[in-house]
Each structure stands twice: as structure tokens, then as C-alpha cells.
Amino acid sequence: MNHLMDRLPAGSYEEAAYVGLQDTAPRDALLGLHARVANCEPSGWEHPSLIQTYSPRAAVFVLPRKDFGVFTIGRLPLDADAVRAIEEAADNVCRALDGRELRGGLPDLRLACASGRIALRWTTSALWVREVPRPEVDLDEARKELCRRHVHRFAPTAPKAFAWWAGLPAADARQIWNSLSGELLEVDFEGTPAWVPRAAETSFDEATTPRGTRFLVEPDLRLLGRDRDGLFIAPGRRTLTPASDTFHPNGILVDGRIVGAWGRKGSRLDIRLSEQLTPAQHTALAAEVSTFPFPNAHLSTPPESFAT
């Protein structure tokens, strides 16, 4: 469901950003697109089908432009006073912008982004802010679609995980979740109730063993992570490999398993493996790096130097 095994056709950036891609330095959203889209271009992150704003976790988010309302208005809280605070913050930001695109942060900018009236352009060296027309979407439908996308991408999951992901109070998330009850199927996940899309029941039963090699950025590791109770995607990223450290925060995915960690400095990628790989898998690692969407990408340690 996350297109990390079979890449989407070239140019399919909109579909790759279906649930948003966090754009942490040095350009995580671009590498997230590369992991999902064939022949990803260095300029993929600024494709016309995409737009940026702040996510609920105060990081820049790359989103499908046509779904901007889902990821902004769709995460408005149910409390009217909280919504008024967001709208007031947006009013203040828009007055300061006065129709211009300005460089740098503004007071209450992160809060204002949930209004759907503020877009960003982050170049990794500068943040630019501009006002955009408020999306014309139905509020209830936007909330439902936000929940629907979470379940489609992160199942098996639960309301608590949706609350964290959407930046919503737990009670709000539960109410929105319940509005989709007819679309969800409860399953037993390691002895705990969890939910999957009802329409995807057959596809889960027919799932095959994942194949392929991907270099995942740290935000993508949450797809394979656990929350504080050890069950679902959520706040605390589980230690996925003993190879991970501050310089190697990212994950190496081989045939559906996290087998090591990697870090990047410029065009040089340094990897640390926690599992023994075959020569063919080492070759696949080098081949994957050679397709990275920035110049002269290479492994600092050739794959053949690792024991097999």
C-alpha cells in the first residue's frame, strides 16, 4: 500500500504523497518520493501536483495539491474555541503577508497552517510563506477522508494512532473514527484489537512476501515502527536495528525487513548492517544508491567489503 516494493510509474508524485511526506533536512520528502516513484527527478519535491505546509508534528509536509484541504481543514479540532484560535492565527499571518510571499517564520505560523490558508516553500536553506485560497471542502468529509487515508496506509491501526498522526485530541479522533465504522474491519493484531479497511480484507489474505531494496528516511521508519505500547505506528520510533545511531537514523529495507541503518553527508551514504546479506543483496544496495536523485550518490563503503 505504501509503494515501497513496486515503484509507481515515473512522475506519479501525487500518488506517492497520498498521506503526506515529512520533509526533514536534508530533503527527506525527495528521498521518500524516490523510494516510491520510478526515475524520481531531483526537482520531484516541487512538482506542480504537490504543495507544502506544516504537519501536525511541526515539520514541513509535502502533500498532493488537490488534497490540501484534507490535510489542513481535515485536522481542525471539533472544539469551536480551538478552531477560532486557528482562524485568528491565520488572520494574523495573512495580514503580515499582505499578499506577498515572505521569507522566514511568523508568529503562530504552525498553528495557522491548519486553516488551509497558508502554504510554505522550504528550500532546505530558507522557508517562504504565502497565503493561498481556503480549500472549498466539506469539513466533515475532509475529516473522514483524513482518517480513511490513515487506515489505508497504516493498517492494522487504531484510533490512538490516528489521533497522534492527525494531531487531534483523542476524543476527536475517536468520534471521526466512529463515523467510518462501516468501512473498517476489526481484526486481532497480536492479541489486541486493531482495524483494517473492510474493502482490503481480500488483499491482506493474498499478500505475498515483499521483495526489493529501499533506503528509507527516518520518517518512513514509522511505517514499520511501534507506539509506546508496542503495537502500532505512533509517537516513539521503536529501535528497528542495533545499527542505528545519530548519524545513521535511517533504515535499509531488504525484502520487507529492516536490515541496517544509513546516514548521508552530501553525496556519500554510509551504511551499517545488522544482518548478513547475500552478494546479490549487496549489489542491489549499490544499484539503489546509484539511482538517488542527487549528483554522484555513492556508498562510502563498497558492498563487497562486508562479510557475506
Buried (B, 14 or more C-beta within 10 A) or exposed (E): BBBBBEBBEEBBBBBBBBBBBBBBEEBBBBBBBBBBBEEBBEEBBBBEBBBBBBBBEEBBBBBBBEBBBBBBBBBBBBEEEBBEBBBBBBBBBBEBBEEEEBEEEBEBBBBBBBBBBBBBBBEEEEBBBBBBEBBEBEEEBBBBBBBBBBBBBBBBBBBBBBBBBBBBBEEBBBBBBEEBEEBBBEBEBEEEEBBBBBEBEEEBEEEEEBEBBBBBBBBBBBBBBBBEEEBBBBBEBBEBBEBBEEEBBBBBBBBBBBBBBBBBEEEBBBBBBBEEBEEEBBBBBBEBBEEBBBEEBEBEBEBEEBEE
